[in-house]
Amino acid sequence: MSAFRLLLLVLGLLLPLSAQSTAPTSPPSTPTLVSPSLDPLLAGAVAAQDPTGTGGPGVSLQIRTGDGKQTLGSAIEIMLLMTLLAMAPAIVMTMTCFTRIVIVLSFLKRAMSMQDLPPAMITTGFALFMTIFVMRPVVGDIYDQAYLPYVENRMDWREAADIAGQRMNRFMLAQTREEDVALILELSRTPRPATAMATPFHVTVPAFVLSEIKTAFQMGFVLFLPFVVIDLVISSILVSMGMFSLPPVVVSTPLKLLLFILVGGWDLVVTSLAQSFAP
C-alpha cells in the first residue's frame, strides 16, 4: 500500500494549488470512485474536476440576453455548424451554380470524344472553384449583412437566418425561369405569391435546379454543333475514299482538339459560364 499511496501523492502534487484550495468541504452528491480513506490530495484532484459539485460537465443553452435578443449557446452553435457541414455537398449542388458548370464541362468532354480527359476529379474541382468565384458576391453579402451582425449581437439568429435566406432566394430566382417556378407551385399546390421574393424556399430550390439543368443542356447543345459538323465531314471523306474500316473518331478527335485550341475554346467556355450568371 505504501507504493500506491506514494503514487497518489505524486498525482496530487502535479495539480495546481488552486485546485486544492477550491475543494468542497462536503462530499459531492454524485457517486465517485474516490474512497474517503484515500489521501486528501486525491480528493482535491477530484474536486478540481468538478468544483461546482453538479456532477460533471453538461450542456447549457442560453436563449435570451440582457438586451432582449435571442442567441444560441456554444454547444447548439457547434451542433448547427456540424449539421451545415454534413449538408454542404447537397447545398453546393442544388443552391449554387455548380450544377450548370459541371454539366457543361461534361458535355464539352463528350463533344470532343474525350470522356476521360480531363479526368473527372479535375473537372469537378474546376467546377467547384468556378462556383466559389461566381458565388463570392452572394457569400460576401451574407457575411456582411447576416453573419457579422449576429456575431456582434446586433441581431438575433432568426433575423440573421432570414436575411441569409432572402439573399440566396434572390440569387436563385434571378437564374430561374418563370415557367419552372409556376410548375413547382402547381405541383406543390402552393398559392401564387404576390411578389417574386415572396416565393417559398421549398419552391425556389427545385425550380432553380430544374432551370439550371435546362440552361446547361442548351449550352451543351451549342457546344456540340461545331464538333458534330467536323464528325460529319470526316465521316463523309472516309466513306468517299473507301476507308470503311477506319473509325471516323480516330481522325476527327485530333482535328477537334486542334480547332478547340486555335479558337481558345477554354477561355470561351469559362467566359460564357461566368457571364451567364450575370444579373
C-alpha positions as CSV (number, residue, x, y, z in Angstrom):
1,M,0.0,0.0,0.0
2,S,2.9,2.4,0.5
3,A,3.7,2.5,-3.2
4,F,0.1,3.1,-4.1
5,R,-0.2,6.0,-1.6
6,L,3.1,7.4,-2.9
7,L,1.7,7.4,-6.5
8,L,-1.5,9.2,-5.3
9,L,0.7,11.8,-3.5
10,V,2.7,12.5,-6.7
11,L,-0.5,12.9,-8.8
12,G,-1.9,15.3,-6.2
13,L,1.3,17.4,-6.3
14,L,1.0,17.8,-10.0
15,L,-2.3,19.5,-9.7
16,P,-2.5,23.3,-9.3
17,L,-2.6,24.7,-5.8
18,S,-5.8,26.5,-6.6
19,A,-7.5,23.1,-7.1
20,Q,-6.6,22.1,-3.6
21,S,-8.0,25.4,-2.2
22,T,-11.3,25.1,-4.0
23,A,-12.0,21.5,-2.9
24,P,-15.5,21.3,-1.4
25,T,-15.8,20.6,2.3
26,S,-18.9,18.5,1.9
27,P,-18.9,15.2,-0.2
28,P,-20.3,15.5,-3.7
29,S,-23.9,14.4,-4.2
30,T,-22.9,12.2,-7.2
31,P,-21.1,8.9,-6.8
32,T,-17.3,9.0,-7.3
33,L,-14.6,6.5,-7.4
34,V,-12.6,8.1,-4.5
35,S,-12.8,6.5,-1.1
36,P,-12.8,8.7,2.0
37,S,-9.8,6.8,3.3
38,L,-7.6,7.8,0.4
39,D,-5.1,10.6,0.6
40,P,-6.6,14.2,0.8
41,L,-4.6,15.2,-2.3
42,L,-6.5,12.8,-4.5
43,A,-9.8,14.1,-3.1
44,G,-8.6,17.6,-4.1
45,A,-7.9,16.4,-7.6
46,V,-11.5,15.1,-7.9
47,A,-12.9,18.3,-6.6
48,A,-10.9,20.3,-9.1
49,Q,-12.5,18.3,-11.9
50,D,-16.0,19.3,-10.6
51,P,-15.6,22.4,-8.5
52,T,-19.3,23.2,-8.6
53,G,-20.4,19.8,-7.3
54,T,-23.0,19.5,-10.1
55,G,-21.9,16.0,-11.1
56,G,-19.8,16.6,-14.2
57,P,-19.9,18.6,-17.4
58,G,-23.2,19.4,-19.1
59,V,-24.7,21.4,-22.0
60,S,-26.2,24.8,-21.2
61,L,-28.4,26.7,-23.6
62,Q,-28.8,30.5,-23.4
63,I,-31.7,31.8,-25.5
64,R,-32.1,35.4,-24.3
65,T,-29.6,38.1,-23.4
66,G,-30.0,41.3,-21.4
67,D,-30.9,43.3,-24.5
68,G,-33.8,41.0,-25.4
69,K,-32.1,39.5,-28.5
70,Q,-32.1,35.7,-28.9
71,T,-28.8,33.9,-29.1
72,L,-27.8,30.3,-29.3
73,G,-25.4,28.6,-26.8
74,S,-22.0,27.5,-27.9
75,A,-23.0,23.8,-27.9
76,I,-26.0,24.5,-30.1
77,E,-23.9,26.6,-32.5
78,I,-21.4,23.8,-32.8
79,M,-24.2,21.3,-33.5
80,L,-25.7,23.5,-36.2
81,L,-22.3,24.0,-37.7
82,M,-21.7,20.3,-37.9
83,T,-25.2,19.8,-39.5
84,L,-24.4,22.5,-42.0
85,L,-21.1,20.8,-42.9
86,A,-22.9,17.5,-43.4
87,M,-25.4,19.1,-45.7
88,A,-22.7,21.2,-47.6
89,P,-22.5,18.9,-50.6
90,A,-26.2,19.0,-51.2
91,I,-26.3,22.8,-50.7
92,V,-23.4,23.3,-53.2
93,M,-25.0,21.0,-55.8
94,T,-28.6,22.4,-55.5
95,M,-28.3,26.0,-54.4
96,T,-25.3,27.3,-56.3
97,C,-24.1,27.5,-59.9
98,F,-22.2,24.2,-59.6
99,T,-24.9,22.2,-61.4
100,R,-24.7,24.2,-64.6
101,I,-20.9,24.4,-64.7
102,V,-20.3,20.6,-64.2
103,I,-22.9,19.6,-66.8
104,V,-21.5,22.0,-69.4
105,L,-18.0,20.6,-68.8
106,S,-19.3,17.1,-69.2
107,F,-21.0,18.0,-72.5
108,L,-17.7,19.5,-73.7
109,K,-15.8,16.3,-73.0
110,R,-18.3,14.2,-74.8
111,A,-18.5,16.6,-77.8
112,M,-14.7,16.3,-78.2
113,S,-14.9,12.5,-77.9
114,M,-12.6,12.6,-74.9
115,Q,-14.7,11.2,-72.0
116,D,-11.6,10.6,-69.8
117,L,-9.7,13.9,-70.5
118,P,-9.6,16.0,-68.4
119,P,-10.2,13.5,-65.6
120,A,-13.4,13.7,-63.7
121,M,-11.6,14.8,-60.5
122,I,-10.0,17.8,-62.2
123,T,-13.3,18.7,-63.9
124,T,-15.2,18.6,-60.6
125,G,-12.5,20.5,-58.8
126,F,-12.5,23.2,-61.5
127,A,-16.3,23.4,-61.3
128,L,-16.1,23.8,-57.6
129,F,-13.6,26.7,-57.7
130,M,-15.6,28.3,-60.5
131,T,-18.6,28.1,-58.2
132,I,-16.7,29.8,-55.4
133,F,-15.7,32.5,-57.9
134,V,-19.3,33.1,-59.1
135,M,-20.9,32.9,-55.6
136,R,-18.4,35.2,-54.0
137,P,-20.6,38.3,-54.1
138,V,-23.5,36.3,-52.6
139,V,-21.4,34.9,-49.8
140,G,-19.9,38.3,-49.1
141,D,-23.4,39.9,-48.8
142,I,-24.5,37.1,-46.4
143,Y,-21.3,37.6,-44.3
144,D,-21.7,41.3,-44.1
145,Q,-25.4,41.6,-43.7
146,A,-26.2,38.5,-41.6
147,Y,-23.2,36.8,-40.0
148,L,-21.3,39.9,-38.7
149,P,-24.4,41.5,-37.1
150,Y,-25.2,38.2,-35.4
151,V,-21.7,37.7,-34.1
152,E,-21.7,41.3,-32.8
153,N,-25.1,40.8,-31.1
154,R,-26.8,43.4,-33.3
155,M,-29.5,41.0,-34.3
156,D,-30.7,37.6,-33.2
157,W,-30.3,34.3,-35.1
158,R,-33.8,34.4,-36.6
159,E,-33.2,37.8,-38.3
160,A,-29.8,36.6,-39.5
161,A,-31.2,33.4,-40.9
162,D,-34.0,35.3,-42.6
163,I,-31.5,37.8,-44.3
164,A,-29.3,35.0,-45.5
165,G,-32.3,33.1,-46.9
166,Q,-33.6,36.1,-48.7
167,R,-30.2,36.7,-50.3
168,M,-29.9,33.1,-51.5
169,N,-33.5,33.3,-52.7
170,R,-32.8,36.4,-54.7
171,F,-29.8,34.8,-56.4
172,M,-31.7,31.6,-57.3
173,L,-34.8,33.5,-58.6
174,A,-32.6,35.6,-60.8
175,Q,-31.4,32.4,-62.6
176,T,-34.8,30.6,-62.6
177,R,-37.4,30.7,-65.4
178,E,-40.9,31.8,-64.5
179,E,-42.4,28.6,-66.0
180,D,-40.3,26.4,-63.8
181,V,-41.5,28.3,-60.7
182,A,-45.1,28.0,-61.9
183,L,-44.6,24.3,-62.4
184,I,-43.3,23.7,-58.9
185,L,-46.0,25.9,-57.4
186,E,-48.6,23.8,-59.3
187,L,-47.1,20.5,-58.2
188,S,-46.9,21.6,-54.6
189,R,-50.3,23.2,-54.7
190,T,-48.9,26.4,-53.2
191,P,-50.7,29.7,-53.8
192,R,-49.0,32.0,-56.2
193,P,-47.1,34.6,-54.2
194,A,-47.7,38.3,-54.6
195,T,-44.1,39.1,-55.5
196,A,-41.2,37.0,-56.7
197,M,-39.2,37.5,-53.4
198,A,-42.2,36.0,-51.5
199,T,-41.7,32.7,-53.2
200,P,-41.2,29.9,-50.6
201,F,-37.8,28.4,-50.2
202,H,-39.1,24.9,-50.8
203,V,-40.4,26.0,-54.2
204,T,-37.4,28.1,-55.2
205,V,-34.8,25.4,-54.8
206,P,-36.3,22.7,-57.1
207,A,-37.3,25.3,-59.6
208,F,-33.8,26.6,-59.6
209,V,-32.3,23.1,-60.1
210,L,-34.7,22.4,-63.0
211,S,-33.9,25.7,-64.7
212,E,-30.1,25.1,-64.3
213,I,-30.4,21.7,-65.9
214,K,-32.3,23.2,-68.8
215,T,-29.8,26.0,-69.3
216,A,-26.8,23.6,-69.1
217,F,-28.4,21.4,-71.8
218,Q,-28.9,24.4,-74.1
219,M,-25.3,25.4,-73.7
220,G,-24.2,21.8,-74.2
221,F,-26.1,21.7,-77.5
222,V,-24.4,24.8,-78.7
223,L,-21.0,23.3,-77.8
224,F,-21.9,20.1,-79.7
225,L,-22.8,21.7,-83.0
226,P,-19.3,22.6,-84.4
227,F,-17.9,19.2,-83.3
228,V,-20.8,17.3,-84.9
229,V,-20.1,19.2,-88.2
230,I,-16.4,18.0,-88.0
231,D,-17.6,14.4,-87.4
232,L,-19.9,14.5,-90.4
233,V,-17.3,16.0,-92.7
234,I,-14.6,13.4,-91.7
235,S,-17.1,10.6,-92.0
236,S,-18.1,11.6,-95.5
237,I,-14.5,11.9,-96.6
238,L,-13.6,8.5,-95.3
239,V,-16.6,6.9,-96.9
240,S,-15.8,8.6,-100.2
241,M,-12.3,7.3,-100.0
242,G,-13.5,3.7,-99.3
243,M,-12.0,3.6,-95.8
244,F,-14.9,1.8,-94.2
245,S,-12.8,0.0,-91.6
246,L,-11.2,3.2,-90.2
247,P,-13.4,4.7,-87.4
248,P,-14.1,8.4,-88.1
249,V,-13.4,9.3,-84.4
250,V,-9.7,8.4,-84.9
251,V,-9.3,11.2,-87.5
252,S,-11.9,13.7,-86.1
253,T,-10.6,13.8,-82.5
254,P,-7.2,15.4,-83.3
255,L,-9.0,17.8,-85.6
256,K,-11.5,18.7,-82.9
257,L,-8.7,19.2,-80.4
258,L,-6.8,21.4,-82.9
259,L,-9.8,23.5,-83.6
260,F,-10.6,23.9,-79.9
261,I,-7.1,25.1,-79.1
262,L,-6.9,27.5,-82.1
263,V,-10.1,29.3,-81.2
264,G,-9.2,29.5,-77.5
265,G,-12.0,27.1,-76.5
266,W,-11.4,27.0,-72.8
267,D,-11.4,30.8,-72.5
268,L,-14.7,31.0,-74.4
269,V,-16.3,28.3,-72.3
270,V,-15.2,29.8,-69.0
271,T,-16.2,33.3,-70.1
272,S,-19.6,32.1,-71.2
273,L,-20.2,30.3,-68.0
274,A,-19.2,33.3,-65.8
275,Q,-21.3,35.8,-67.9
276,S,-24.3,33.5,-67.9
277,F,-24.7,34.2,-64.1
278,A,-24.5,38.0,-64.5
279,P,-27.6,39.7,-63.0
